[in-house]
Amino acid sequence: MACTIGIPGESAWHVTAKRASLALAIILIMAAIITPLLLHAIGESGWFAAAVGVALGLAVTWKQYRAVYEEMRDDIHPWAKGATGEMRTAKVLDALPDTFAVFHDYHPANNTGVQAKWNYDHVVVGPTGVFVVETKNYSNARVPDATSSPVHRRNVQQVQRNAKDFKESLVAWSSGDLSGLFVVPLLVYVQDSAWVKKTRENYVRVVPLRWLESEILRHAEKHIDQQRTYRVARVLFAQLSLEVRAQFEDEFARFAEQSKTARAERSAEQDPDAGPCSIAVAPIESDAVTPPDVCPRCGAPLVRRVANRGARVGKAFLGCSKYGETRCKYVFNIED
């Protein structure tokens, strides 16, 4: 299972709840106005006249209720349907391998650190790339191409703009370090039996929900690996509010640990004969520009050594001085 951060469709559900509450409040206000009038009619005009008044009052109330309901339904229903669509997409994304991190209902932070009111439906980070996913849920199963459908064209433009803005934000958040990544714009139609006429609209991938998993897994981004995947996810996690980070802290810690383990296993596979003085294992922390003075794992001083075997034989690195005592294998590669 992928590392999952956030609640899918949360923003859309909030809008749905607010507008449904508004409709209910209007109806209650109408009832509060009409009820005293009916009670007054009973006291003044006798039961027959009161019965007529009650009937007329109920008829007017029902008519007004229907008018409010029809108006609010047209406003509420699309939000509820959109939230349901995001939950269906999330179910597929959450089932991705544990090397992926998935952010649902992602609200980026602005320059002052305040979370934006708008959001990306889903952001996926994994060894196959970085994806900005926009979910659409319509009644019509057939999706024409952008040239013949203004609605679909607007959706394509939206997700393409989202991917561009997200890439710019990602570069800014990482101080330019992640400028080499390509953010894939992915437009997903989740309605049952969705059929898309064109699966590529410029840079945008357009797929029905049943193709989403394979679309992500078969894509291959040459500039990303497990270490870089974690770094991108770490940058995104840092932009979340304190409340959201606290809520998903354990889940992200699990992903961080899994990323380190996966990288260590991959390094061991590439260099099975690596010994204590080789560079077989280079943890995520070693991507810093300035070499550390102490071991970030145990706090012991780092000492300069030279690899005597493995792929980096003859090259210098910083290793934990307490390796002989605690078997701490932290290393920092020094690029000559």
N, C-alpha and C positions, 0 to 999 in steps of 0.2 A: 504493500500500500504506500502511496506517495505521502510525503509530509504535507499536511493540509493546514493552511492558515486562513482564518476568516470564515464567515458564514455565508453560503451562497444565497443570493437574492435578498439579502438583509435590507438593503436600501429600498428595493422595490416593495417589499412587504411593509416597510414603515410608511411609505407613501399610500399604499393600499389601506392600511389601518387608519391613517389620518383622514382620508377622504370618506371611508365608510363611517367613521365616527361623526364626521360633519353631516352626512346624510341622516344618521340617527338623531343627531341633535336638532336638526330642522324639524323632523317629524315630532319629537317630544315637545318642542316649543309650540308647534301647531296644536297638539293635544292639550297643552297647558292653557292655551288661550280659549279653546272651544269648550272645554269641560266646565268652567265656571258659568259660561253663558247658558249651557244646557241645564245646569242646576238651578239657575235663576229662573229659567222658563218653567221648570217643574213647580217651583214655589209660587209663581205668579199666575199661571194660565191653566192649571189643572192638568190631570194626567193625559187627557186626549190630545190637547194642544202640545203638551210636552213630548208625547210619543211622536207626533209629527215633526216637532223640532229636532228630536234625537235622530230620527230617520234622515232628515235633511242634513243635519250636522255630520252624521256618519258618511253620507254620500259625498259631501264636500271634502271631508277629511280623506276619504279613500281616493278621490280624484286628485287631490293635492299630493297625496302619498305616491300615487302612480307617476305623476309628473316629476316629482323629486327623484323617485327611484330610476325612472328611465334616463334622466339627465345624469345622475350619479353613476349609473351602471356603465354608460358609455365612457365615463372618465375612469372608473375604478377597474373595470374588467381588463383593459390592456396591461395595467400594472401588475395585477394578480397573475395574468397569463405569462407575463415576462418573468416574474419571480419563479413561477413553476418551471419555466424553461431553463432558467439558471440552475435550479436544483437538479434537473435531469442531466444537464451538462456536467455538473459537479460530480454526479455519481460515476460518470465515465472517467473524469480526470482523476478522481481520488483513487481509482483502481490502477493507475499507472505504477510502474515499479518504484521501489523505495529510493531509487537514485534521483527521483524527481521531487521538486517542491512546487506546490500549487497554492496560489493566493487567490481567494475568492472575495468578490466585492471590495477590490483594492482601492482605497482612497489615498492618493499620493499627498505628500506634504509640500506646502509652498515654501517660499524663501524664509518665512518667519517660523516654520515648523508647525503651522496649523494645518490640520487635515482638510483636504478639498471636499466640497459637498458632492461633486461629481465623482464617478468611479469607473474603473475598468472592471468588466464582469468577471474575468479570470485572467491571471498571469501564471504561465507555466514556465518553470526553469528546470532544465535537465540536460543530460549529456548529448541530446540531439539538438539543443538550441533553446532560445528564449521565444516564447509565444505570447502574444496578446490576443485573447479570445473574446469575441463578441457573440452573445447568444440572441437569437431571434426565434420567436414562437408564434406562428401564424396559423390560421385555419386552412388556408389553401396549401396543399402539399407540393404543388408545382412551383418552382422558383425559376423564372426566366432570366435571361442575361441582363446586364446593366443597361444596355442600349435600348431595350424595349420595356423596362420597368423602372419608373422613377423611384419607387420605394426601395427596390433592391439596389439601385444605383446610389441612393442616399446611405444605405447600410454599408455598402462597399467603401464609400468615401469616409464614413465615420470610423470604421475599423482601421483603414489606412492612416487616417489622421491620428488615431489613438496610438498606433505603433510608432509613428514618427515622433509624437510628443513624448512617448514613453522612452524611446531611445535617447532623446535629448536630455530628459530628466535623469536617466541612468548614467549617462556620461557625466553630468554635473554632480550627481551624488557621489560618484567614485573619483572625482577630480580628474577626469579624463582617462582613467585607467581602463575603462570598459568600452572605449570608443571603437574597438575592433569588432564588436558583436553586431550581428544582424538580428533585428527583432522581427519575427514573422507575424504578420497580421492574419488572423484566422477568423473567418465568419462562419458560424455554425447555425444551421436551421434544424430545430429540434422537433417540429411537428411530425406526427406519425406518417410514415411512408414518404418522407420528404424526397423530392427529386430535383436536382439542380441541373440546369442546362449547361452551365459553364463553370468548371471547377477552378479556373484561374481568371481573376479580373485584375490585370496589371500585376502588382506584387501580392495581392490578396488571395489567399486560399479560401475557396468557398466549398463547404462540405455539409452533407447531412450528418446528423448525430452519429449514426451507425458507422461512419468512416473516421470519426474524430481520433480514436485511439491509434489506428494505423497511420493516420496522417502525421501525428506527432512522433511516433516511434520510428518511422522510416525516414524522416528528415534527418540530415546529417550536417551539423554546423562544425566546420573544421577548426574554429577558434575556441571551442569549449570542451572541457573535460570535467571530471568529477571535482577537481580542486576549484576550477573556475565556476562550476555550477554552484558550489557552496558560497563562493565569494559574491556572486550575483545575488543569491538568496539572502545572504547576510546584509547586503546593502539595502535590499527591499524591506527586510524585516526591521531594520533600523529606522525606516521612515514611518512606521506605524505608530499609533498613539500608545502611550504607556499602558492604558487599559487593555488594548488588544495584545500588546506584547506580553503582558502578565498572564493573560488568558491562555496564550499558546506557547508560553516559554518552554514548557516541558517537551512539547511536540517538536519545536525547533532544535532544542538541545539533542533530541534523539537523531534528528537529521544530521546535525553537525558531527556527532560521534560516528554515525554510519558513513558519512563522507570520508572521514579520516581513515576508518577501517578499510573502506573500499580502495582508497588510494594506496594504503600500505600493502594490501594484498596484490594490487596491480604491480607495484614496484617490485615485490618479491617474485612475482611471476616473470617479470622482465629480467631480473637478476637473481636467480635462485642460489647462487654461490656467494652472495653478499655476506660479509662478516661484520664484526663490531666496528671496524674502521673504514667501512665503505659507506656510500651514500645511497643505500637501498631504500631508506625511508626518509622522506622529506615532508614534514607535516605542513598543514595549511598555513601555520603562522610564519613560515619561512618566506612568504611572498612579500615581506616588508622591504622597503628600499634600504633603510639603515639597518645594519646588522645589530642584533640585540647584544647586550652585555651579559645578561644572565639568562638562564634557561626559563622560558615562560611556563614550563610544566612543574618544575620543582624549586626554582629559585636559586639553584647552584650556579656558580660562575661558568662561563663558557670558555673553552680552550681551543686553540687552533691546532688542527690535525691535517694530515694528508692521507687521502684514500690509497690503500695499497692493493685493492682489488675492485672488481665491478666495473660498471660503465664509466665511472669518473676516476679511474685509477690515475694517481699522480696529481690530482687536483685538490685544492685546499677546501676545508670546511670547518665550521665551528661546531664542537660537540660538547655535550654535558660533561662536566668534570667529575660527576658522581656516577658515571656509567659503571665503573667497576664495583661500586657499592650497591646501587639501587637498580642497575640495569636500565636506567633511563636512556632512551634511544633518540632523544631530540637532537636534530642536526640542522644547521643552516648552511646551505651551499654558498660558497664564495665564488662568484664568476670572475675569473681572471681576464 
